[in-house]
Every structure is written in structure tokens, then in C-alpha cells.
Amino acid sequence: SVPRCYLNKQLATVRVLKGDPAELSCTVSKDNVTGTWFKDGLKLTSMDGVVFERKGFVHKLIINKAEDIHAGKYRFEGGDVKTEASIFVEDPPQVDKVLLKNLTSVPTVAKAGEGVKLRIPFEGRGPIRAAWLKDRMELGDDTRIRVDKTDTCTTLSISSCDRRDCGDYKVRLKNDSGVLEINLKLVVIDKPQPPAGPIKIVESSANNITIQWKPPKDDGGKPVQRYLVERQQVGRNDWETLGETPRSCTSFTTSKVEEEMSYYFRVRAMNAEGVSDALESGEVKAAGKASPGAPDPPEIISASRDTITISWKAPRKTGTSQIMGYIVQKRKKGTVTWLPVTNVPVKDKKLKVTSLKKGVQYEFRVAAVNAAGTGQPSDPSESAFARDPTKSPGQVQDLKVSSSDSSSVTLTWNKPEVQDGNDVKGYEVEMRPCNSVSWTKCCTLPAESTSCRVQGLQAREKLFLRVRALSDSGPGEASELEARAGAAAPTVSPRLLIDDTVKSFLVIKAGNPIRVKIPFEGSPEPVVTWFKDGLPLPSRAAVSTEGGSTQLLLKAAEFSDSGTYTVELGDGLGKRETFSFQVQVTDIPQPPGAIQLEENVPNTVTVTWHPSASEQWEKNLYYTVLKRESQKGLWHVLGDLIYNNKFTFTRVVPGRDYYFRVVAKNDLGASDPSETVQPWRIWKKKAEFRVKAQTYRGVNQNQPPRFLVPLKCHVVVTGSECRMSCAVGGHPPPKITWYKDSRDLSRDANYFCTNDFGVCSLVVLGVTKQDEGEYMVEASNEVGCAFSKAFLAIKGNL
């Protein structure tokens, strides 16, 4: 007998973008098979853009440029084989690339009060749903904003825009083939808002009034150029222009005031678009004249046989005008009479009092003078003798090196022993290299300081240091020691230590913390800077850098935290190293809306559903459609990675009940399901056949059942459909009964049996592990009985 032809490789369904090439191919076991191609049940002899090709065992249908007319179900028949598959031509929304680049790279700029119209023409298979979003919320029509859509374009119109309309906009175009999102930026410029208040009165005296304000919270999209300051006297209607200040100065002082007079002040901000409304002050009263308060007691600086030098500080209360000088007085200790030291006020706050009597003890006091007169005198100073110091200060005690590094040495010491009449007034630190005899002065320190850091040294440099106490009689004897700077730390270029623990893309659930820790190295320690989308981090972000690592922390992630984060290392000399990573803040999707079922094409069911609310903020959202064939059966996946809101199930078996479920998914997980409550059924139409039996005289027509084509074994994967068929003859027509492992399947809802003129089939929908085993079909009539057996195996369990 001639061996049968069978399939080595079946046709496989393909999805192709409109305009791209497509190909269907199958492989048969014989090279002399003449094949025939069908599309949607009709035989193909020729079709525009379609080429039929046969090379040996391989038969191909080639489409050079896929169009909508090429979409459909194709079938190949040749010899004893038959196989079919579908071609889906996808035509997602598209926008002209040049227009898209112009829209996304350059922001749209408009002036406040003007109308704005953003028009986006598009192409793609209809219907295309167009949505405009701002701040993740879809825009709808209102008194100012209108969204229009035709079959080829969508337009956003704003009749009179203002600063509230500034921001990032998103256009989402969606059809059955995919989604296109376009990001736009709108900038609205206007005059600035008024300066931020309230107006603060910094000074109010008889001669001057100084006011202060803050920059406006919104500069109108253009930088503030200057501020205009005006004044109105209480009781009058007219405003007087006082002057202007540059944008960097937010204070103004006017000397055009009268004592005891009250005023109002107002300030306006100006930019290239115009002048803001005014920020007005409350009533401000110019003060009357008042004399200054008393200074603190003077301090004794130095003394000699006939002079004593004193100094003092300005009083805390200066009155209502500037201090013009100070009256200085003296008296002998134990007396009550104060005598003037000079005939005119002293402008400086230091004075050398001369012509004193040697050996006499004196006290001093001062009083400030302003336009209102002389203020209260200070308390007396400490008493001091008019005499020469007798001794220089002694040596500093316990001079030593407390620490050193590659470029500095730190010295510490104790004060010299106190000698009568020679209090220490300060210290002088000097140094000389070991190869020089000349001393160089490093610094002079006050009496309170007993340590000094000598900087600017070379690594391992050897040198000599000395310290001398200073007093009114001059420097004391020096204390000297030898010191050496430390070794230089090795220089290490800044480098980020990126390993497998540092991810370049993070998906974070909203509300969870964002914590990224990045190790680095560098000597000296580099400067670490963080950015988000090229800008400084938001105020909610916390950065900590210590111990050779830097960490970014946001305690509760928000959707606005999505973006590109960059950490930068710098050595201060222009050398930088950066690392960037993406953060996507998302959440488990909300469930889809209600499900609708329609039989648009005979023996198919089209499942449609309302989109999940999460589509507004989740770009990577997709859907999974499942079905089951009884109220308590297992759910089986029909379609996954579905980016629209429609799915058509074509392998519907008439007479069976179906339940459907839709789940929204993203990178974090799946939503709760949306399910149909009532079952879906396509009723099986029973065809009526009328057969006119022939009449034979005296001939017995009865024949026992026999299998013309027996059952054959099947090997399938879990979840697929298995159809087991055989052909039976006999008269009267035999009764067919199916068994699995000796169990009658006649009333089992998980199996579907057919008998069309002796061709008997058992359909197992959505094969599971429990369906594996031996199947038997029994054919019986009144004359006899026949059996055929086959085994169903699950691929992977062999």
C-alpha cells in the first residue's frame, strides 16, 4: 500500500504590522504533494501581493506587504493533510515622525489670555480612541477647555489660557493594535504675581524707614526685572514713586520722612510681560527723636607711666538716629568727680588717654552722642594704674604637636605662669624649615587661644616651630620644638562600585520606600551629588553619605517619584563619574469594568470590557482573558498580553456553556477579576436529513458494526484542545458510547461528543493532567458490537 502523507510542521498563526512582509509555511512528508490554499473558506488562485511557493517538502504563502485585506484565516490542503492558521494585520496609531519630534522637543509657549490649539494628526486602523491627560487626569470639555476628535486627528483647544494651564500634557492614542503616547509641554507666560508679603518694617526712625518683602511666588514664567516702590501719606489720596530696586534686592530705604508722620507703602514686581498688582503695607509711623542708651563699661587695653588705652562697644539702643561720637570721662579711684578727657566727641571706639599722673589708679566711662543729644553714661571701667610694666611674659608651658597630616601640623600649649602687671594679651607662632635660619611669622592669636594649626606644608616636611606669649611690654621668651608633616594619602580617582546588587531599573509599589545604596571609592573623599531627571532632588528625598557609600531614601513612594535618578561623583578638579537608574512607581491594577459578550461572527464570541481605571497612570497595563465550561470547572487562559479591551474566541463548541473572566495585569501583579455571571451558549442547530431507502427484495441489509478508521493515540500539551476521531460502519446505524478508563463519558460535561454520518469525534477542551489515560469508543447495534482504543498522553509526562 502507498504510505499516507502527513504533516511534519503545521501552519502557525502570525501577527504582522501593516506594510511589513508576512509568511505562512508548513512541511509535509512527501515532496510530490500539490497543495491548495484557502482564505476564510474560499480557494485562493491569485491574490494581490500574495505569492505561493513550494520547495520540496515545504509549502509557503508569502505576502510582500501586508494590508488589511490579507488578514484572515488561511488553510492549506494537500494529499491527506490539512492545516490552518490566521494572519492578523496590526495597524497601531502613528504620528508623523518630524511632527512628533517638533511637538515633544520644543514646548508650546502662549501668553495669558490668548487661545491655544494643539492639533495632533494621526494614522492607524480605526476606531482610534484619543485621550488628553494632564497630571494623570483625563481632560474633558468645560467652559475653557475643549477636546475634539475626528477619524484622522485630535485637537485640544483652550479658549483663554492662564498660568494654571502650564505643565506636562499627554496624548494617548489607542486602537485594537496598540497604544501611542505623546508627551507635550505647555508654557503660559504672564505678568508676575504681587511680591510675597507681608511688608516687613526693618527700621523706622526719625530720619529713615526701611521696608522688606519677598519675591513673588509666581514670576509669570519670565524672570522679575525690578521692583517699583511707592508711598502714600496717611490722609492723602495720591501715591508718590520713591524708586526702583533690582530683582536681587528685596528691601528699600527712604530718608524722605517726617518725624511722627504715618505712611503707607506698596511694592510691585515687573517682568517683560508687565507689572504685577501691588503688595501694600499697613500704617507705618516715623519715630520721634530719642537719645541712645548706655554702652557697656570700657575695657583697659594697656597702661604705661602716663597713658592708659581703653576701648568700648556701641550701645545696644542707638536711639532714633545714627551715633555721631562718644563722650569719654575719667576719675581717680575713690573720688566722685568725673572729668572730660576730650573737648569734642570721639568718633572711634578706642582712645589713648594721656597726661596721667604716674602711679595713680584711674577709672573711665563713656556716653554715646546722636542728633537727639548725649545718652546715658556707662558704668565705670575696672581701675588701672598709670605705670610701666616691669617684666615680659614667661614661656608658654607644655608646647607639643597634638596631630598632623600630609599638609598641616597642629600645636597645643598652656598659658605661661602669671606675673604681676604682665597679663598675656596674645600669642605669636613662627616657623622655619630645617635648612634655613630665618623665622617666618605664621599667625598671631588672642589670649584665649592655646592651639594653632600650621597649614600649607609638604608631605613628610621637617621644620621647627616656636610660640611666644605677648603682653603690653612686648613678646616673652619663645618655646621651640621640631615637627614633621605626615605622609600623603594615596590619590584614588573617584569611582562608583556598581555590582549586581545595584539595579538599573526598579519597579516600586506606591507607598513603599525607595531605598538605593551605592558604594564608591576615592581619595580625597569625592563630592556626591544626586539628581532626578537632571534636576535637584525633591525636598522629600533624603541622602546620606558615609563610610564609602551614598544612599537615597524616599520613605513613601508616589507616582510623581517615577523618573531617572543620577548619582555623580566629583573630585573638585573637573573629573566626574555618574550612574543613572530608572524608577517606576506603580501599583497593583484596579479590576476591569463590566464584560459584554457578542456573537459578531457565527460560532465565535467577542468579549469586550470597560478599561481598568489604572490605565490612566499605568503605561504597561495589559489584560488576560480566561474561560471555563462549567460553573465549577477550572479556568483556562484564552489570551494574554492583550493591550486593548476586546478579544474574540473562535473555538466555540455549540451546545456548551461558557463563563469568561478578564484580569488586568502589570509588573506588580494582577487585579481582582471581572467575570460574567450568566453562561454563554451557542445553540447547536440540528440539520434535517431525509434519506430515501432503497427497497430490496429478499435481501437482509443488517450488518454488525465495524471500524473503517480506528482511533489513534494523541500526545498534546496541557491547556490545548484534543479531538479524537474514528469512522464506523454498520446497519442499523450503531449506537456510539465513549469511555475513559472504563468510565462512561456520555453525561460528563467536560467532554463533547459528535456523530456525523458515522464519523465519530470526542473533543477534550483545555486538556489537563486528569485527562491523560486510555480512551475507548464502543459501536453497537442489534447485530453486534465493536471496539476501538487509543491512549492520550500529556507532553512532558512521557
Secondary structure, 3 states (H helix, E strand, C coil): CCCCCCEEECCCCEEEECCCCEEEEEEECCCCCCCEEEECCEEECCCCCEEEEEECCEEEEEECCCCHHHCEEEEEEECCEEEEEEEEEECCCECCHHHHHHHHHCCEEEECCCCEEEEEECECCCCCEEEEEECCEECCCCCCEEEEECCCEEEEEECCCCHHHCEEEEEEEEECCEEEEEEEEEEEECCCCCCEEEEEEEEECCCCEEEEEECCCCCCCCCCCEEEEEEEECCCCCCEEEEEEECCCCEEEECCCCCCCEEEEEEEEEECCEECCCEECCCEECCCCCCCCCCCCCEEEEECCCCEEEECCCCCCCCCCCCCEEEEEEEECCCCCCEECCCCCECCCEEEECCCCCCCEEEEEEEEEECCEECCCCCCCCCEECCCCCCCCCCCEEEEEEEECCCEEEEEEECCCCCCCCCCCEEEEEEEECCCCCCEEEEEEECCCCEEEEECCCCCCEEEEEEEEEECCEECCCEEEEEECCCCCCCEEEEECCCCCCCCEEEEECCCCEEEEEEEEEECCCEEEEEECCEECCCCCEEEEECCEEEEEECCCCHHHCEEEEEEEECCCCCEEEEEEEEEEECCCCCCCCEEEECCCCCCEEEEECCCHHHHCCCCCEEEEEEECCCCCCCEEEEEEECCCEEEECCCCCCCEEEEEEEEEECCEECCCEECCCCEECCCCCCCCCCCCCCCCCCCCCEEEEEEECCCCEEECCCCCEEEEEEEEEECCCEEEEEECCEECCCCCCEEEEEECCEEEEEECCCCHHHCEEEEEEEECCCCEEEEEEEEEECCCC
